[in-house]
Each structure stands twice: as structure tokens, then as C-alpha cells.
């Protein structure tokens, strides 16, 4: 979380997930991706950052939404 916070402070975009890191901080394992998202969102909002909605993030990254993907 400190590295992700620093990246935001330096002007970067951030992402979190268990595939990148398993912890929420020293000695504290995350139980889910959602827990990591809630944690970093709270940190960044407390620093005055605006958080993109899922739709805004997809638009910024040029990704399709679930409604535009044909799932088998």
C-alpha cells in the first residue's frame, strides 16, 4: 500500500489486486481484491484524490465493459 500511495502522489494511476501483492500492510494479509481496493481507496480519498468509477477507468484504458463482451 505505501508503494501504491507513493505512485499516486507522483501522478501515476494505481491498481491493486492479490495477483500483485497479498498484503494490506506489515503482517496483514488481504482476504480479497475488494479489501485491497477499499483500503487504497480510503487512503487516496483521505489525501484528496478523486477515484475513477469502473466505467471511467474502462474508458481511460480503452477496455470493453461486460455488456460488450460475448461470454460463452
PDB file with SEQRES, HELIX, SHEET and CRYST1 records, atoms N, CA, C and O in Angstrom:
SEQRES   1 A   72  UNK UNK UNK UNK UNK UNK UNK UNK UNK UNK UNK UNK UNK          
SEQRES   2 A   72  UNK UNK UNK UNK UNK UNK UNK UNK UNK UNK UNK UNK UNK          
SEQRES   3 A   72  UNK UNK UNK UNK UNK UNK UNK UNK UNK UNK UNK UNK UNK          
SEQRES   4 A   72  UNK UNK UNK UNK UNK UNK UNK UNK UNK UNK UNK UNK UNK          
SEQRES   5 A   72  UNK UNK UNK UNK UNK UNK UNK UNK UNK UNK UNK UNK UNK          
SEQRES   6 A   72  UNK UNK UNK UNK UNK UNK UNK                                  
HELIX    1 AA1 UNK A    2  UNK A    9  1                                   8    
HELIX    2 AA2 UNK A   33  UNK A   46  1                                  14    
HELIX    3 AA3 UNK A   54  UNK A   61  1                                   8    
HELIX    4 AA4 UNK A   66  UNK A   68  5                                   3    
SHEET    1 AA1 2 UNK A  23  UNK A  25  0                                        
SHEET    2 AA1 2 UNK A  28  UNK A  29 -1                                        
CRYST1    1.000    1.000    1.000  90.00  90.00  90.00 P 1           1          
ATOM      1  N   UNK A   1       0.804  -1.199   0.000  1.00  0.00           N  
ATOM      2  CA  UNK A   1       0.000   0.000   0.000  1.00  0.00           C  
ATOM      3  C   UNK A   1       0.853   1.272   0.000  1.00  0.00           C  
ATOM      4  O   UNK A   1       0.496   2.239  -0.672  1.00  0.00           O  
ATOM      5  N   UNK A   2       1.968   1.296   0.735  1.00  0.00           N  
ATOM      6  CA  UNK A   2       2.794   2.505   0.672  1.00  0.00           C  
ATOM      7  C   UNK A   2       3.317   2.797  -0.735  1.00  0.00           C  
ATOM      8  O   UNK A   2       3.378   3.957  -1.143  1.00  0.00           O  
ATOM      9  N   UNK A   3       3.693   1.762  -1.473  1.00  0.00           N  
ATOM     10  CA  UNK A   3       4.215   1.961  -2.833  1.00  0.00           C  
ATOM     11  C   UNK A   3       3.117   2.472  -3.760  1.00  0.00           C  
ATOM     12  O   UNK A   3       3.362   3.354  -4.583  1.00  0.00           O  
ATOM     13  N   UNK A   4       1.922   1.931  -3.633  1.00  0.00           N  
ATOM     14  CA  UNK A   4       0.797   2.373  -4.457  1.00  0.00           C  
ATOM     15  C   UNK A   4       0.450   3.823  -4.127  1.00  0.00           C  
ATOM     16  O   UNK A   4       0.180   4.621  -5.025  1.00  0.00           O  
ATOM     17  N   UNK A   5       0.457   4.157  -2.853  1.00  0.00           N  
ATOM     18  CA  UNK A   5       0.179   5.530  -2.433  1.00  0.00           C  
ATOM     19  C   UNK A   5       1.228   6.483  -3.001  1.00  0.00           C  
ATOM     20  O   UNK A   5       0.890   7.562  -3.487  1.00  0.00           O  
ATOM     21  N   UNK A   6       2.483   6.089  -2.941  1.00  0.00           N  
ATOM     22  CA  UNK A   6       3.562   6.931  -3.481  1.00  0.00           C  
ATOM     23  C   UNK A   6       3.402   7.132  -4.977  1.00  0.00           C  
ATOM     24  O   UNK A   6       3.641   8.225  -5.490  1.00  0.00           O  
ATOM     25  N   UNK A   7       2.996   6.080  -5.678  1.00  0.00           N  
ATOM     26  CA  UNK A   7       2.775   6.200  -7.124  1.00  0.00           C  
ATOM     27  C   UNK A   7       1.697   7.245  -7.415  1.00  0.00           C  
ATOM     28  O   UNK A   7       1.842   8.053  -8.333  1.00  0.00           O  
ATOM     29  N   UNK A   8       0.624   7.227  -6.637  1.00  0.00           N  
ATOM     30  CA  UNK A   8      -0.445   8.217  -6.827  1.00  0.00           C  
ATOM     31  C   UNK A   8       0.068   9.618  -6.538  1.00  0.00           C  
ATOM     32  O   UNK A   8      -0.243  10.560  -7.267  1.00  0.00           O  
ATOM     33  N   UNK A   9       0.848   9.756  -5.484  1.00  0.00           N  
ATOM     34  CA  UNK A   9       1.395  11.070  -5.132  1.00  0.00           C  
ATOM     35  C   UNK A   9       2.318  11.616  -6.216  1.00  0.00           C  
ATOM     36  O   UNK A   9       2.472  12.829  -6.355  1.00  0.00           O  
ATOM     37  N   UNK A  10       2.929  10.720  -6.981  1.00  0.00           N  
ATOM     38  CA  UNK A  10       3.821  11.120  -8.066  1.00  0.00           C  
ATOM     39  C   UNK A  10       3.066  11.333  -9.378  1.00  0.00           C  
ATOM     40  O   UNK A  10       3.679  11.611 -10.409  1.00  0.00           O  
ATOM     41  N   UNK A  11       1.721  11.202  -9.342  1.00  0.00           N  
ATOM     42  CA  UNK A  11       0.922  11.465 -10.531  1.00  0.00           C  
ATOM     43  C   UNK A  11       0.528  10.251 -11.331  1.00  0.00           C  
ATOM     44  O   UNK A  11      -0.070  10.388 -12.398  1.00  0.00           O  
ATOM     45  N   UNK A  12       0.844   9.070 -10.853  1.00  0.00           N  
ATOM     46  CA  UNK A  12       0.508   7.862 -11.596  1.00  0.00           C  
ATOM     47  C   UNK A  12      -0.870   7.337 -11.282  1.00  0.00           C  
ATOM     48  O   UNK A  12      -1.505   7.742 -10.308  1.00  0.00           O  
ATOM     49  N   UNK A  13      -1.319   6.434 -12.117  1.00  0.00           N  
ATOM     50  CA  UNK A  13      -2.550   5.697 -11.850  1.00  0.00           C  
ATOM     51  C   UNK A  13      -2.173   4.477 -11.029  1.00  0.00           C  
ATOM     52  O   UNK A  13      -1.032   4.019 -11.075  1.00  0.00           O  
ATOM     53  N   UNK A  14      -3.121   3.957 -10.285  1.00  0.00           N  
ATOM     54  CA  UNK A  14      -2.811   2.810  -9.437  1.00  0.00           C  
ATOM     55  C   UNK A  14      -3.802   1.684  -9.672  1.00  0.00           C  
ATOM     56  O   UNK A  14      -4.930   1.902 -10.114  1.00  0.00           O  
ATOM     57  N   UNK A  15      -3.356   0.483  -9.365  1.00  0.00           N  
ATOM     58  CA  UNK A  15      -4.226  -0.686  -9.347  1.00  0.00           C  
ATOM     59  C   UNK A  15      -3.721  -1.589  -8.245  1.00  0.00           C  
ATOM     60  O   UNK A  15      -2.535  -1.591  -7.917  1.00  0.00           O  
ATOM     61  N   UNK A  16      -4.619  -2.344  -7.689  1.00  0.00           N  
ATOM     62  CA  UNK A  16      -4.258  -3.305  -6.650  1.00  0.00           C  
ATOM     63  C   UNK A  16      -4.940  -4.621  -6.955  1.00  0.00           C  
ATOM     64  O   UNK A  16      -5.905  -4.667  -7.718  1.00  0.00           O  
ATOM     65  N   UNK A  17      -4.446  -5.680  -6.365  1.00  0.00           N  
ATOM     66  CA  UNK A  17      -5.055  -6.989  -6.527  1.00  0.00           C  
ATOM     67  C   UNK A  17      -4.157  -8.052  -5.948  1.00  0.00           C  
ATOM     68  O   UNK A  17      -2.944  -7.869  -5.844  1.00  0.00           O  
ATOM     69  N   UNK A  18      -4.752  -9.155  -5.575  1.00  0.00           N  
ATOM     70  CA  UNK A  18      -3.991 -10.241  -4.969  1.00  0.00           C  
ATOM     71  C   UNK A  18      -2.937 -10.799  -5.920  1.00  0.00           C  
ATOM     72  O   UNK A  18      -1.955 -11.395  -5.476  1.00  0.00           O  
ATOM     73  N   UNK A  19      -3.134 -10.608  -7.237  1.00  0.00           N  
ATOM     74  CA  UNK A  19      -2.134 -11.094  -8.180  1.00  0.00           C  
ATOM     75  C   UNK A  19      -0.850 -10.259  -8.124  1.00  0.00           C  
ATOM     76  O   UNK A  19       0.192 -10.688  -8.619  1.00  0.00           O  
ATOM     77  N   UNK A  20      -0.926  -9.070  -7.522  1.00  0.00           N  
ATOM     78  CA  UNK A  20       0.245  -8.202  -7.400  1.00  0.00           C  
ATOM     79  C   UNK A  20       0.876  -8.255  -6.006  1.00  0.00           C  
ATOM     80  O   UNK A  20       2.100  -8.232  -5.877  1.00  0.00           O  
ATOM     81  N   UNK A  21       0.061  -8.325  -4.990  1.00  0.00           N  
ATOM     82  CA  UNK A  21       0.552  -8.343  -3.610  1.00  0.00           C  
ATOM     83  C   UNK A  21      -0.509  -8.980  -2.723  1.00  0.00           C  
ATOM     84  O   UNK A  21      -1.707  -8.812  -2.953  1.00  0.00           O  
ATOM     85  N   UNK A  22      -0.070  -9.700  -1.727  1.00  0.00           N  
ATOM     86  CA  UNK A  22      -1.006 -10.402  -0.847  1.00  0.00           C  
ATOM     87  C   UNK A  22      -1.328  -9.650   0.433  1.00  0.00           C  
ATOM     88  O   UNK A  22      -2.212 -10.058   1.186  1.00  0.00           O  
ATOM     89  N   UNK A  23      -0.623  -8.560   0.687  1.00  0.00           N  
ATOM     90  CA  UNK A  23      -0.799  -7.909   1.985  1.00  0.00           C  
ATOM     91  C   UNK A  23      -1.478  -6.547   1.882  1.00  0.00           C  
ATOM     92  O   UNK A  23      -1.541  -5.926   0.822  1.00  0.00           O  
ATOM     93  N   UNK A  24      -1.983  -6.116   3.037  1.00  0.00           N  
ATOM     94  CA  UNK A  24      -2.546  -4.774   3.176  1.00  0.00           C  
ATOM     95  C   UNK A  24      -1.561  -3.872   3.910  1.00  0.00           C  
ATOM     96  O   UNK A  24      -1.764  -2.661   3.992  1.00  0.00           O  
ATOM     97  N   UNK A  25      -0.540  -4.439   4.422  1.00  0.00           N  
ATOM     98  CA  UNK A  25       0.471  -3.727   5.191  1.00  0.00           C  
ATOM     99  C   UNK A  25       1.299  -4.740   5.958  1.00  0.00           C  
ATOM    100  O   UNK A  25       1.136  -5.947   5.779  1.00  0.00           O  
ATOM    101  N   UNK A  26       2.167  -4.262   6.792  1.00  0.00           N  
ATOM    102  CA  UNK A  26       3.046  -5.148   7.547  1.00  0.00           C  
ATOM    103  C   UNK A  26       2.269  -6.193   8.345  1.00  0.00           C  
ATOM    104  O   UNK A  26       1.472  -5.861   9.222  1.00  0.00           O  
ATOM    105  N   UNK A  27       2.518  -7.455   8.022  1.00  0.00           N  
ATOM    106  CA  UNK A  27       1.936  -8.549   8.767  1.00  0.00           C  
ATOM    107  C   UNK A  27       0.431  -8.718   8.630  1.00  0.00           C  
ATOM    108  O   UNK A  27      -0.179  -9.445   9.413  1.00  0.00           O  
ATOM    109  N   UNK A  28      -0.173  -8.066   7.657  1.00  0.00           N  
ATOM    110  CA  UNK A  28      -1.624  -8.139   7.500  1.00  0.00           C  
ATOM    111  C   UNK A  28      -1.979  -8.604   6.094  1.00  0.00           C  
ATOM    112  O   UNK A  28      -1.851  -7.847   5.132  1.00  0.00           O  
ATOM    113  N   UNK A  29      -2.427  -9.856   5.979  1.00  0.00           N  
ATOM    114  CA  UNK A  29      -2.787 -10.405   4.677  1.00  0.00           C  
ATOM    115  C   UNK A  29      -4.169  -9.937   4.256  1.00  0.00           C  
ATOM    116  O   UNK A  29      -5.088  -9.856   5.071  1.00  0.00           O  
ATOM    117  N   UNK A  30      -4.301  -9.633   2.982  1.00  0.00           N  
ATOM    118  CA  UNK A  30      -5.609  -9.255   2.426  1.00  0.00           C  
ATOM    119  C   UNK A  30      -6.433 -10.516   2.223  1.00  0.00           C  
ATOM    120  O   UNK A  30      -5.895 -11.576   1.905  1.00  0.00           O  
ATOM    121  N   UNK A  31      -7.725 -10.395   2.406  1.00  0.00           N  
ATOM    122  CA  UNK A  31      -8.610 -11.534   2.197  1.00  0.00           C  
ATOM    123  C   UNK A  31      -9.200 -11.547   0.796  1.00  0.00           C  
ATOM    124  O   UNK A  31      -9.697 -12.578   0.342  1.00  0.00           O  
ATOM    125  N   UNK A  32      -9.151 -10.406   0.101  1.00  0.00           N  
ATOM    126  CA  UNK A  32      -9.730 -10.338  -1.241  1.00  0.00           C  
ATOM    127  C   UNK A  32      -9.210  -9.101  -1.974  1.00  0.00           C  
ATOM    128  O   UNK A  32      -8.643  -8.189  -1.373  1.00  0.00           O  
ATOM    129  N   UNK A  33      -9.420  -9.101  -3.291  1.00  0.00           N  
ATOM    130  CA  UNK A  33      -9.109  -7.912  -4.081  1.00  0.00           C  
ATOM    131  C   UNK A  33      -9.945  -6.739  -3.596  1.00  0.00           C  
ATOM    132  O   UNK A  33      -9.460  -5.611  -3.505  1.00  0.00           O  
ATOM    133  N   UNK A  34     -11.201  -7.014  -3.285  1.00  0.00           N  
ATOM    134  CA  UNK A  34     -12.112  -5.946  -2.841  1.00  0.00           C  
ATOM    135  C   UNK A  34     -11.592  -5.275  -1.576  1.00  0.00           C  
ATOM    136  O   UNK A  34     -11.715  -4.059  -1.428  1.00  0.00           O  
ATOM    137  N   UNK A  35     -11.019  -6.042  -0.674  1.00  0.00           N  
ATOM    138  CA  UNK A  35     -10.469  -5.454   0.550  1.00  0.00           C  
ATOM    139  C   UNK A  35      -9.304  -4.523   0.216  1.00  0.00           C  
ATOM    140  O   UNK A  35      -9.169  -3.454   0.812  1.00  0.00           O  
ATOM    141  N   UNK A  36      -8.476  -4.923  -0.724  1.00  0.00           N  
ATOM    142  CA  UNK A  36      -7.373  -4.061  -1.140  1.00  0.00           C  
ATOM    143  C   UNK A  36      -7.890  -2.780  -1.789  1.00  0.00           C  
ATOM    144  O   UNK A  36      -7.363  -1.698  -1.533  1.00  0.00           O  
ATOM    145  N   UNK A  37      -8.914  -2.898  -2.621  1.00  0.00           N  
ATOM    146  CA  UNK A  37      -9.489  -1.720  -3.280  1.00  0.00           C  
ATOM    147  C   UNK A  37     -10.066  -0.767  -2.238  1.00  0.00           C  
ATOM    148  O   UNK A  37      -9.819   0.438  -2.294  1.00  0.00           O  
ATOM    149  N   UNK A  38     -10.840  -1.302  -1.280  1.00  0.00           N  
ATOM    150  CA  UNK A  38     -11.408  -0.447  -0.227  1.00  0.00           C  
ATOM    151  C   UNK A  38     -10.321   0.269   0.559  1.00  0.00           C  
ATOM    152  O   UNK A  38     -10.461   1.446   0.892  1.00  0.00           O  
ATOM    153  N   UNK A  39      -9.244  -0.436   0.853  1.00  0.00           N  
ATOM    154  CA  UNK A  39      -8.153   0.144   1.641  1.00  0.00           C  
ATOM    155  C   UNK A  39      -7.473   1.284   0.895  1.00  0.00           C  
ATOM    156  O   UNK A  39      -7.326   2.378   1.439  1.00  0.00           O  
ATOM    157  N   UNK A  40      -7.051   1.036  -0.360  1.00  0.00           N  
ATOM    158  CA  UNK A  40      -6.334   2.084  -1.083  1.00  0.00           C  
ATOM    159  C   UNK A  40      -7.270   3.228  -1.444  1.00  0.00           C  
ATOM    160  O   UNK A  40      -6.845   4.382  -1.495  1.00  0.00           O  
ATOM    161  N   UNK A  41      -8.530   2.925  -1.693  1.00  0.00           N  
ATOM    162  CA  UNK A  41      -9.494   3.996  -1.966  1.00  0.00           C  
ATOM    163  C   UNK A  41      -9.600   4.935  -0.766  1.00  0.00           C  
ATOM    164  O   UNK A  41      -9.580   6.155  -0.931  1.00  0.00           O  
ATOM    165  N   UNK A  42      -9.712   4.379   0.433  1.00  0.00           N  
ATOM    166  CA  UNK A  42      -9.806   5.201   1.647  1.00  0.00           C  
ATOM    167  C   UNK A  42      -8.562   6.052   1.824  1.00  0.00           C  
ATOM    168  O   UNK A  42      -8.656   7.229   2.173  1.00  0.00           O  
ATOM    169  N   UNK A  43      -7.401   5.466   1.587  1.00  0.00           N  
ATOM    170  CA  UNK A  43      -6.140   6.212   1.724  1.00  0.00           C  
ATOM    171  C   UNK A  43      -6.101   7.369   0.733  1.00  0.00           C  
ATOM    172  O   UNK A  43      -5.812   8.504   1.113  1.00  0.00           O  
ATOM    173  N   UNK A  44      -6.390   7.087  -0.532  1.00  0.00           N  
ATOM    174  CA  UNK A  44      -6.290   8.118  -1.562  1.00  0.00           C  
ATOM    175  C   UNK A  44      -7.356   9.198  -1.406  1.00  0.00           C  
ATOM    176  O   UNK A  44      -7.081  10.375  -1.639  1.00  0.00           O  
ATOM    177  N   UNK A  45      -8.563   8.815  -1.017  1.00  0.00           N  
ATOM    178  CA  UNK A  45      -9.595   9.826  -0.779  1.00  0.00           C  
ATOM    179  C   UNK A  45      -9.218  10.713   0.398  1.00  0.00           C  
ATOM    180  O   UNK A  45      -9.500  11.911   0.383  1.00  0.00           O  
ATOM    181  N   UNK A  46      -8.582  10.138   1.421  1.00  0.00           N  
ATOM    182  CA  UNK A  46      -8.163  10.953   2.565  1.00  0.00           C  
ATOM    183  C   UNK A  46      -7.090  11.965   2.174  1.00  0.00           C  
ATOM    184  O   UNK A  46      -6.905  12.976   2.850  1.00  0.00           O  
ATOM    185  N   UNK A  47      -6.385  11.685   1.077  1.00  0.00           N  
ATOM    186  CA  UNK A  47      -5.367  12.606   0.571  1.00  0.00           C  
ATOM    187  C   UNK A  47      -5.937  13.581  -0.466  1.00  0.00           C  
ATOM    188  O   UNK A  47      -5.207  14.399  -1.026  1.00  0.00           O  
ATOM    189  N   UNK A  48      -7.240  13.484  -0.715  1.00  0.00           N  
ATOM    190  CA  UNK A  48      -7.890  14.415  -1.631  1.00  0.00           C  
ATOM    191  C   UNK A  48      -7.975  13.970  -3.076  1.00  0.00           C  
ATOM    192  O   UNK A  48      -8.347  14.766  -3.939  1.00  0.00           O  
ATOM    193  N   UNK A  49      -7.645  12.729  -3.364  1.00  0.00           N  
ATOM    194  CA  UNK A  49      -7.708  12.233  -4.737  1.00  0.00           C  
ATOM    195  C   UNK A  49      -9.130  11.866  -5.105  1.00  0.00           C  
ATOM    196  O   UNK A  49      -9.897  11.397  -4.264  1.00  0.00           O  
ATOM    197  N   UNK A  50      -9.484  12.084  -6.381  1.00  0.00           N  
ATOM    198  CA  UNK A  50     -10.750  11.611  -6.922  1.00  0.00           C  
ATOM    199  C   UNK A  50     -10.521  10.206  -7.452  1.00  0.00           C  
ATOM    200  O   UNK A  50      -9.495   9.928  -8.072  1.00  0.00           O  
ATOM    201  N   UNK A  51     -11.473   9.329  -7.208  1.00  0.00           N  
ATOM    202  CA  UNK A  51     -11.359   7.944  -7.634  1.00  0.00           C  
ATOM    203  C   UNK A  51     -12.261   7.733  -8.851  1.00  0.00           C  
ATOM    204  O   UNK A  51     -13.437   8.094  -8.838  1.00  0.00           O  
ATOM    205  N   UNK A  52     -11.690   7.144  -9.899  1.00  0.00           N  
ATOM    206  CA  UNK A  52     -12.463   6.867 -11.110  1.00  0.00           C  
ATOM    207  C   UNK A  52     -13.464   5.757 -10.843  1.00  0.00           C  
ATOM    208  O   UNK A  52     -13.186   4.809 -10.109  1.00  0.00           O  
ATOM    209  N   UNK A  53     -14.633   5.894 -11.452  1.00  0.00           N  
ATOM    210  CA  UNK A  53     -15.616   4.814 -11.394  1.00  0.00           C  
ATOM    211  C   UNK A  53     -15.126   3.691 -12.311  1.00  0.00           C  
ATOM    212  O   UNK A  53     -14.232   3.912 -13.129  1.00  0.00           O  
ATOM    213  N   UNK A  54     -15.696   2.493 -12.187  1.00  0.00           N  
ATOM    214  CA  UNK A  54     -15.307   1.429 -13.110  1.00  0.00           C  
ATOM    215  C   UNK A  54     -15.490   1.827 -14.578  1.00  0.00           C  
ATOM    216  O   UNK A  54     -14.642   1.511 -15.412  1.00  0.00           O  
ATOM    217  N   UNK A  55     -16.583   2.512 -14.899  1.00  0.00           N  
ATOM    218  CA  UNK A  55     -16.824   2.937 -16.281  1.00  0.00           C  
ATOM    219  C   UNK A  55     -15.768   3.952 -16.727  1.00  0.00           C  
ATOM    220  O   UNK A  55     -15.284   3.882 -17.857  1.00  0.00           O  
ATOM    221  N   UNK A  56     -15.413   4.879 -15.861  1.00  0.00           N  
ATOM    222  CA  UNK A  56     -14.385   5.874 -16.200  1.00  0.00           C  
ATOM    223  C   UNK A  56     -13.033   5.204 -16.402  1.00  0.00           C  
ATOM    224  O   UNK A  56     -12.295   5.564 -17.319  1.00  0.00           O  
ATOM    225  N   UNK A  57     -12.703   4.239 -15.561  1.00  0.00           N  
ATOM    226  CA  UNK A  57     -11.430   3.532 -15.700  1.00  0.00           C  
ATOM    227  C   UNK A  57     -11.382   2.750 -17.012  1.00  0.00           C  
ATOM    228  O   UNK A  57     -10.362   2.752 -17.702  1.00  0.00           O  
ATOM    229  N   UNK A  58     -12.491   2.076 -17.358  1.00  0.00           N  
ATOM    230  CA  UNK A  58     -12.535   1.349 -18.634  1.00  0.00           C  
ATOM    231  C   UNK A  58     -12.345   2.302 -19.806  1.00  0.00           C  
ATOM    232  O   UNK A  58     -11.627   1.984 -20.755  1.00  0.00           O  
ATOM    233  N   UNK A  59     -12.982   3.469 -19.748  1.00  0.00           N  
ATOM    234  CA  UNK A  59     -12.844   4.449 -20.830  1.00  0.00           C  
ATOM    235  C   UNK A  59     -11.403   4.943 -20.939  1.00  0.00           C  
ATOM    236  O   UNK A  59     -10.871   5.060 -22.043  1.00  0.00           O  
ATOM    237  N   UNK A  60     -10.773   5.231 -19.809  1.00  0.00           N  
ATOM    238  CA  UNK A  60      -9.382   5.703 -19.824  1.00  0.00           C  
ATOM    239  C   UNK A  60      -8.435   4.664 -20.417  1.00  0.00           C  
ATOM    240  O   UNK A  60      -7.467   5.002 -21.098  1.00  0.00           O  
ATOM    241  N   UNK A  61      -8.731   3.395 -20.146  1.00  0.00           N  
ATOM    242  CA  UNK A  61      -7.857   2.315 -20.596  1.00  0.00           C  
ATOM    243  C   UNK A  61      -8.285   1.704 -21.927  1.00  0.00           C  
ATOM    244  O   UNK A  61      -7.615   0.815 -22.454  1.00  0.00           O  
ATOM    245  N   UNK A  62      -9.401   2.184 -22.465  1.00  0.00           N  
ATOM    246  CA  UNK A  62      -9.887   1.658 -23.737  1.00  0.00           C  
ATOM    247  C   UNK A  62     -10.370   0.221 -23.637  1.00  0.00           C  
ATOM    248  O   UNK A  62     -10.188  -0.558 -24.572  1.00  0.00           O  
ATOM    249  N   UNK A  63     -10.985  -0.141 -22.510  1.00  0.00           N  
ATOM    250  CA  UNK A  63     -11.462  -1.504 -22.303  1.00  0.00           C  
ATOM    251  C   UNK A  63     -12.960  -1.595 -22.546  1.00  0.00           C  
ATOM    252  O   UNK A  63     -13.684  -0.608 -22.417  1.00  0.00           O  
ATOM    253  N   UNK A  64     -13.411  -2.784 -22.896  1.00  0.00           N  
ATOM    254  CA  UNK A  64     -14.835  -3.033 -23.083  1.00  0.00           C  
ATOM    255  C   UNK A  64     -15.470  -3.330 -21.727  1.00  0.00           C  
ATOM    256  O   UNK A  64     -14.820  -3.847 -20.818  1.00  0.00           O  
ATOM    257  N   UNK A  65     -16.718  -3.002 -21.617  1.00  0.00           N  
ATOM    258  CA  UNK A  65     -17.481  -3.384 -20.439  1.00  0.00           C  
ATOM    259  C   UNK A  65     -18.063  -4.772 -20.623  1.00  0.00           C  
ATOM    260  O   UNK A  65     -18.049  -5.322 -21.724  1.00  0.00           O  
ATOM    261  N   UNK A  66     -18.571  -5.333 -19.541  1.00  0.00           N  
ATOM    262  CA  UNK A  66     -19.151  -6.671 -19.600  1.00  0.00           C  
ATOM    263  C   UNK A  66     -20.258  -6.770 -20.652  1.00  0.00           C  
ATOM    264  O   UNK A  66     -20.402  -7.799 -21.312  1.00  0.00           O  
ATOM    265  N   UNK A  67     -21.028  -5.709 -20.802  1.00  0.00           N  
ATOM    266  CA  UNK A  67     -22.140  -5.714 -21.757  1.00  0.00           C  
ATOM    267  C   UNK A  67     -21.677  -5.746 -23.209  1.00  0.00           C  
ATOM    268  O   UNK A  67     -22.491  -5.972 -24.104  1.00  0.00           O  
ATOM    269  N   UNK A  68     -20.389  -5.525 -23.462  1.00  0.00           N  
ATOM    270  CA  UNK A  68     -19.865  -5.520 -24.825  1.00  0.00           C  
ATOM    271  C   UNK A  68     -18.981  -6.728 -25.119  1.00  0.00           C  
ATOM    272  O   UNK A  68     -18.326  -6.788 -26.160  1.00  0.00           O  
ATOM    273  N   UNK A  69     -18.967  -7.683 -24.202  1.00  0.00           N  
ATOM    274  CA  UNK A  69     -18.149  -8.882 -24.374  1.00  0.00           C  
ATOM    275  C   UNK A  69     -19.065 -10.096 -24.452  1.00  0.00           C  
ATOM    276  O   UNK A  69     -19.962 -10.269 -23.626  1.00  0.00           O  
ATOM    277  N   UNK A  70     -18.829 -10.921 -25.444  1.00  0.00           N  
ATOM    278  CA  UNK A  70     -19.627 -12.129 -25.577  1.00  0.00           C  
ATOM    279  C   UNK A  70     -18.979 -13.237 -24.765  1.00  0.00           C  
ATOM    280  O   UNK A  70     -17.901 -13.722 -25.107  1.00  0.00           O  
ATOM    281  N   UNK A  71     -19.633 -13.625 -23.708  1.00  0.00           N  
ATOM    282  CA  UNK A  71     -19.132 -14.702 -22.855  1.00  0.00           C  
ATOM    283  C   UNK A  71     -19.784 -16.019 -23.255  1.00  0.00           C  
ATOM    284  O   UNK A  71     -20.980 -16.075 -23.540  1.00  0.00           O  
ATOM    285  N   UNK A  72     -18.984 -17.065 -23.269  1.00  0.00           N  
ATOM    286  CA  UNK A  72     -19.514 -18.376 -23.661  1.00  0.00           C  
ATOM    287  C   UNK A  72     -20.166 -19.065 -22.507  1.00  0.00           C  
ATOM    288  O   UNK A  72     -20.667 -20.179 -22.657  1.00  0.00           O  
TER     289      UNK A  72                                                      
END                                                                             
